[in-house]
Amino acid sequence: MFQIDPLSRKPVYEQLIDQLERLILSGVLHAGDQLPSVRSLRQEHGVSISTVQQAYQTLEQQQL
């Protein structure tokens, strides 16, 4: 579902935000859909829990 580019100049949390926004705006994700858990994203992509939490909190603040 997510493609994280460790060589990108863009921080990982911003990559997650961008991809989630695209999924929402394209209609792949709908209101009420369950997002991947913080721990599962951490394990799958090797990112820290705080990075995933930061992305999710930003999306929540943006009311996405």
C-alpha positions in Angstrom: 0.0 0.0 0.0 2.8 2.4 0.8 6.1 3.1 -0.9 8.7 4.6 1.3 11.8 6.0 -0.4 14.7 6.1 2.2 16.8 8.1 -0.2 14.2 10.8 -0.7 14.8 14.3 0.7 11.2 14.3 1.9 10.9 13.0 5.5 9.2 9.6 5.9 6.2 11.0 7.8 5.6 13.4 4.9 5.8 10.6 2.4 3.2 8.7 4.4 0.9 11.8 4.6 1.2 12.4 0.9 0.3 8.8 0.0 -2.6 8.6 2.5 -4.0 11.9 1.1 -3.8 10.5 -2.4 -5.6 7.3 -1.3 -8.3 9.4 0.3 -8.7 11.9 -2.5 -8.8 9.1 -5.2 -11.6 7.3 -3.3 -9.5 4.2 -2.4 -9.9 5.0 1.3 -13.3 6.2 2.6 -14.6 7.6 5.8 -14.6 4.9 8.4 -12.0 2.7 6.7 -9.4 1.3 9.0 -5.9 2.5 8.4 -3.0 0.2 8.9 -1.9 0.0 12.5 1.1 2.0 13.6 2.9 -1.1 14.5 2.2 -2.9 11.3 3.6 0.1 9.3 6.6 0.2 11.5 7.3 -3.5 10.9 6.6 -3.5 7.2 8.6 -0.4 6.4 11.2 -0.2 9.2 10.1 3.2 10.3 9.8 4.4 13.9 6.5 4.3 15.7 6.8 8.1 16.3 7.1 8.7 12.6 3.9 6.9 11.8 2.1 8.5 14.8 3.3 11.9 13.5 1.8 11.2 10.1 -1.5 10.0 11.5 -1.7 13.0 13.9 -1.1 15.4 11.1 -3.9 13.8 9.0 -6.2 14.0 12.0 -5.4 17.7 12.5 -6.2 18.2 8.8 -9.5 16.4 9.4 -8.7 13.7 6.8 
